[in-house]
Amino acid sequence: MENIGQPITVEHKDLIATLLREKQIHEGNWVIMAMLGFAPLNIGQTPTGEDASPGGAVIFQKIGIQQVSEPTPNSVDAAIVNPKPKSRSTKK
């Protein structure tokens, strides 16, 4: 693959729309959500650690979408990006 090391990025609204289609969600307003973890650390530059200072690391545990009650500037309307399929009526 020629793109090794090259990031593939997507706008957050496109990511929301992709997840709505994947999960077959057809209604509601949705936003990106993240579950984060925090790990305290002592961080230093020297091998002995004598210059260590208290610090921390933020860990992305999960990334997903969450429904919100009202539209926001960052929300996506599932009915627009993933409308319900029209039912086929059979004629006799």
GUFI-642282 format. One record per residue (C-alpha): residue number from 0; residue in three letters; x, y, z. Coordinates in Angstrom, 2 decimals. Each point is the difference from the previous one (the first is absolute). Layout:
! GUFI-642282
n NUM, res Ala, c1 X, c2 Y, c3 Z
...
//
This chain:
! GUFI-642282
n 0, res Met, c1 0.00, c2 0.00, c3 0.00
n 1, res Glu, c1 1.47, c2 3.34, c3 -1.03
n 2, res Asn, c1 -1.64, c2 2.01, c3 2.79
n 3, res Ile, c1 1.92, c2 -1.57, c3 2.89
n 4, res Gly, c1 0.54, c2 2.65, c3 2.64
n 5, res Gln, c1 -2.44, c2 2.42, c3 -1.60
n 6, res Pro, c1 -3.01, c2 0.94, c3 2.13
n 7, res Ile, c1 -3.52, c2 -0.52, c3 -1.27
n 8, res Thr, c1 -2.19, c2 2.70, c3 1.46
n 9, res Val, c1 -3.71, c2 0.69, c3 -0.08
n 10, res Glu, c1 -2.13, c2 2.89, c3 1.21
n 11, res His, c1 -1.94, c2 -0.76, c3 3.18
n 12, res Lys, c1 -3.41, c2 0.34, c3 -1.70
n 13, res Asp, c1 1.06, c2 -2.50, c3 -2.67
n 14, res Leu, c1 1.08, c2 -2.42, c3 2.73
n 15, res Ile, c1 -3.37, c2 0.39, c3 1.73
n 16, res Ala, c1 -1.83, c2 -0.63, c3 -3.30
n 17, res Thr, c1 2.09, c2 -3.12, c3 -0.66
n 18, res Leu, c1 -0.82, c2 -1.42, c3 3.44
n 19, res Leu, c1 -3.70, c2 0.82, c3 -0.44
n 20, res Arg, c1 -0.05, c2 -1.96, c3 -3.26
n 21, res Glu, c1 2.03, c2 -2.88, c3 1.47
n 22, res Lys, c1 -2.32, c2 -0.31, c3 3.01
n 23, res Gln, c1 -3.14, c2 0.53, c3 -2.17
n 24, res Ile, c1 -1.16, c2 3.02, c3 2.02
n 25, res His, c1 -2.59, c2 2.07, c3 -1.87
n 26, res Glu, c1 -1.17, c2 2.66, c3 2.45
n 27, res Gly, c1 1.22, c2 2.42, c3 2.63
n 28, res Asn, c1 2.81, c2 2.52, c3 0.35
n 29, res Trp, c1 3.41, c2 -1.47, c3 0.77
n 30, res Val, c1 3.41, c2 1.29, c3 1.12
n 31, res Ile, c1 3.48, c2 -1.49, c3 0.45
n 32, res Met, c1 0.77, c2 -1.23, c3 3.50
n 33, res Ala, c1 3.16, c2 -1.30, c3 1.62
n 34, res Met, c1 0.60, c2 -1.97, c3 3.18
n 35, res Leu, c1 3.34, c2 1.09, c3 1.38
n 36, res Gly, c1 2.27, c2 -1.50, c3 2.62
n 37, res Phe, c1 2.74, c2 1.73, c3 1.92
n 38, res Ala, c1 3.25, c2 -1.54, c3 1.18
n 39, res Pro, c1 2.29, c2 1.86, c3 2.42
n 40, res Leu, c1 3.69, c2 -0.25, c3 -0.82
n 41, res Asn, c1 3.37, c2 1.27, c3 1.08
n 42, res Ile, c1 1.60, c2 1.35, c3 -3.16
n 43, res Gly, c1 3.68, c2 0.78, c3 -0.42
n 44, res Gln, c1 2.66, c2 0.34, c3 -2.68
n 45, res Thr, c1 2.92, c2 -1.78, c3 1.66
n 46, res Pro, c1 0.41, c2 -3.79, c3 0.35
n 47, res Thr, c1 0.36, c2 0.32, c3 3.77
n 48, res Gly, c1 -3.25, c2 1.93, c3 0.32
n 49, res Glu, c1 1.54, c2 2.62, c3 2.28
n 50, res Asp, c1 -1.67, c2 2.78, c3 -2.04
n 51, res Ala, c1 -3.44, c2 -1.68, c3 0.12
n 52, res Ser, c1 -3.07, c2 2.13, c3 0.51
n 53, res Pro, c1 -3.60, c2 -1.00, c3 0.66
n 54, res Gly, c1 -2.02, c2 -0.29, c3 -3.18
n 55, res Gly, c1 -2.72, c2 -1.97, c3 -1.65
n 56, res Ala, c1 -1.20, c2 -1.64, c3 -3.16
n 57, res Val, c1 -3.47, c2 0.15, c3 -1.49
n 58, res Ile, c1 -1.18, c2 -3.27, c3 -1.53
n 59, res Phe, c1 -2.81, c2 -0.36, c3 -2.53
n 60, res Gln, c1 -1.87, c2 -3.04, c3 1.29
n 61, res Lys, c1 -2.94, c2 0.24, c3 -2.43
n 62, res Ile, c1 -1.12, c2 2.33, c3 -2.75
n 63, res Gly, c1 -3.58, c2 -0.04, c3 -1.23
n 64, res Ile, c1 -3.17, c2 1.95, c3 -0.55
n 65, res Gln, c1 -2.67, c2 1.14, c3 2.43
n 66, res Gln, c1 -3.52, c2 1.20, c3 -0.65
n 67, res Val, c1 -0.89, c2 3.53, c3 1.15
n 68, res Ser, c1 -3.49, c2 1.41, c3 0.52
n 69, res Glu, c1 0.47, c2 3.16, c3 -2.10
n 70, res Pro, c1 2.10, c2 0.77, c3 -3.10
n 71, res Thr, c1 3.36, c2 1.67, c3 0.69
n 72, res Pro, c1 2.62, c2 1.50, c3 -2.34
n 73, res Asn, c1 1.93, c2 -3.29, c3 0.28
n 74, res Ser, c1 -2.89, c2 -2.47, c3 -0.23
n 75, res Val, c1 -1.15, c2 -2.05, c3 -2.98
n 76, res Asp, c1 -3.65, c2 -0.77, c3 -0.74
n 77, res Ala, c1 -0.28, c2 -3.71, c3 -0.75
n 78, res Ala, c1 -3.20, c2 0.51, c3 -2.01
n 79, res Ile, c1 1.98, c2 2.13, c3 -2.47
n 80, res Val, c1 3.23, c2 -2.03, c3 -0.34
n 81, res Asn, c1 -1.61, c2 -3.44, c3 0.33
n 82, res Pro, c1 -3.72, c2 0.18, c3 -0.78
n 83, res Lys, c1 -2.19, c2 -3.05, c3 0.55
n 84, res Pro, c1 -0.29, c2 -2.12, c3 -3.13
n 85, res Lys, c1 -3.31, c2 0.50, c3 -1.73
n 86, res Ser, c1 -2.16, c2 -3.07, c3 0.42
n 87, res Arg, c1 -0.91, c2 -1.75, c3 -3.20
n 88, res Ser, c1 -3.70, c2 -0.49, c3 -0.39
n 89, res Thr, c1 -1.15, c2 -2.97, c3 -1.99
n 90, res Lys, c1 -2.75, c2 0.61, c3 -2.52
n 91, res Lys, c1 -2.57, c2 -2.70, c3 -0.69
//
